[in-house]
Amino acid sequence: MAFRHIGLLTLRPDAAPGSAGAILSGLAALRDLVPGVESVQAAQDAGLKDGNADIHFEVAFADEAAWRAYQVHPAHVALVQERIAPAIAAKAFVQVRG
């Protein structure tokens, strides 16, 4: 059964220049770095409305077990610690079966 991890990230106003791009490129790289990741879609908000999140992403997995392995994979952990955590003010995630 397919399994998806969907997230919204809001950057801090004082986030380093280039933070969004660094996060987006890091997310894209996960497909080739983490076994079980089937696809990654990520994009920056178009900036049409104040208050929107800055980044949307969706990572697809074959199943829940692959998502659980991704959560602790060193490449994912490094992305969160080095690029995402220092730059974000807010985050929201959902995991969806099917």
Beta strands, then each sheet from edge to edge (+ up, - down):
strand 1: 3-11
strand 2: 37-44
strand 3: 55-61
strand 4: 88-97
sheet 1: 2+ 3- 1+ 4-
end
